[in-house]
């Protein structure tokens, strides 16, 4: 779900004053101190990999959101807002909120009561070892490569925004993450993610406040955007009746079914990077409340991401251009709108906090990748396939060394991308290959008792292969997008959404057909894993305002209200 | 164990104090060319103060001694 800027023009947008440098250095000192402090509390596997399963709903919920709130996500979608207008809000609202609530109320009870360490771990319990191996290996591979690509892109951003050397940025940030995750495990990653959440908001919130003041309020801002771009830049849904009446070149079916129903569901409910934070919750009520708390804050993220992009469109004197144009003819690209707005409003001190917010965003995303990779490698690859007889202490040591090795592989990937820039496109595409079919497999596994081991495995495999095939087809023949997205007017962004829809469909159809053709699994093996055979635990006898269902209802009402207001 | 909220409080308080101090310095000796839009609002003074006060509240509320 990350929109990655591939910035190529070496310019320097801002200059840090001494107080800014002190703020950045203090951030590094604090995160390392937290790692050192938590070192003594990560001695068992349950502590190191699952943070002792003792996180409160607030800590798990903010960490869940922070692991996704990477700096490239912030900068990329701010750039998208400049390019496509308020349509860039869709990934934050329909592309997140329903999925997060679905995770909380429908799927989390199964993850939680199965006491699995990971999403591949659930697949092992439900469908057997082959499905787990396929899912674990693809996830580990994808995670570590994505981490490296993000690392390179972030170092490039730091070079452009601050003039920092790329090698310096790569090594300082990656070693810091490696140290605090290796020392304190998931607990350290979660603690730092919560800290980073606050820094991101403290550093980024001032831009929309000052921007709206300068623009003369929301109504005047809309007027200015309409004059400089078009009226469709300030409407969420009204232009989505056709591919040709909105700047994104997409139809509402792609947004609702491709993004909302499949891609978002896949990412928020099966990507272990985010789900791992919820598995660390202390009880079932906290595990259900955490994604709901995350959803509440997720709805507000467009305020610090999309609104600065819109403000840039209305207020910046220069016109920003696509990456390719910026690289060829100079000027600033869309993806630089957030740092440009930062430089527009931030005095000494505030600038340091804004830069720290970007660094914190990057490091929280990387720590999320590294801790998820470490757990999946240790529990779902190393233990079942390489050494199943180690002690708990042995697996903790494997986890610590895997953290360091994972970071080093990411650094290696970053340098590889530096040499061969086209790798970046391939690695980003990797993400979309796996996530939609994985959602199909997990959701059928949870809701349909008739799904068999063979059905789960072949559905996952063929769904993934169909996704890769569609991507390769469009890569070789770009005009094939008209078939994948069902319209000759579809633009590039529509591809991911329709590709997800088709690969999910392939996964479901194959799983159903193969399952019906194979012997049903005995009911006893499915207890605790499938609806209808599992007693879903109650959140206890608590007042209404403490019930997850109540807060989910509040969030969904606000979600609908926001979509109607900005229709 | 020290609460995560205490660490959050330290971070907000220290950053707030630094930003507030930088803002006061600019208020006392304004630069000839401010270089930022809306300089007259002195955002670093009031935003720094908001962060400082929030951080101190967190530090006090979640201080290790109170928690234990």
HADDOCK unambig.tbl for C-alpha pairs under 7 A between the chains (distance, minus, plus):
assign (segid A and resid 19 and name CA) (segid B and resid 18 and name CA) 6.97 0.50 0.50
assign (segid A and resid 23 and name CA) (segid B and resid 15 and name CA) 6.37 0.50 0.50
assign (segid A and resid 191 and name CA) (segid B and resid 4 and name CA) 6.00 0.50 0.50
assign (segid A and resid 195 and name CA) (segid B and resid 8 and name CA) 5.42 0.50 0.50
assign (segid A and resid 344 and name CA) (segid B and resid 36 and name CA) 5.21 0.50 0.50
assign (segid A and resid 344 and name CA) (segid B and resid 37 and name CA) 5.76 0.50 0.50
assign (segid A and resid 345 and name CA) (segid B and resid 36 and name CA) 5.19 0.50 0.50
assign (segid A and resid 345 and name CA) (segid B and resid 37 and name CA) 5.36 0.50 0.50
assign (segid A and resid 345 and name CA) (segid B and resid 38 and name CA) 6.89 0.50 0.50
assign (segid A and resid 346 and name CA) (segid B and resid 36 and name CA) 6.60 0.50 0.50
assign (segid A and resid 347 and name CA) (segid B and resid 36 and name CA) 6.72 0.50 0.50
assign (segid A and resid 347 and name CA) (segid B and resid 44 and name CA) 6.71 0.50 0.50
assign (segid A and resid 348 and name CA) (segid B and resid 22 and name CA) 6.59 0.50 0.50
assign (segid A and resid 349 and name CA) (segid B and resid 18 and name CA) 6.63 0.50 0.50
assign (segid A and resid 349 and name CA) (segid B and resid 19 and name CA) 4.52 0.50 0.50
assign (segid A and resid 349 and name CA) (segid B and resid 22 and name CA) 6.23 0.50 0.50
assign (segid A and resid 350 and name CA) (segid B and resid 19 and name CA) 6.25 0.50 0.50
assign (segid A and resid 350 and name CA) (segid B and resid 44 and name CA) 6.17 0.50 0.50
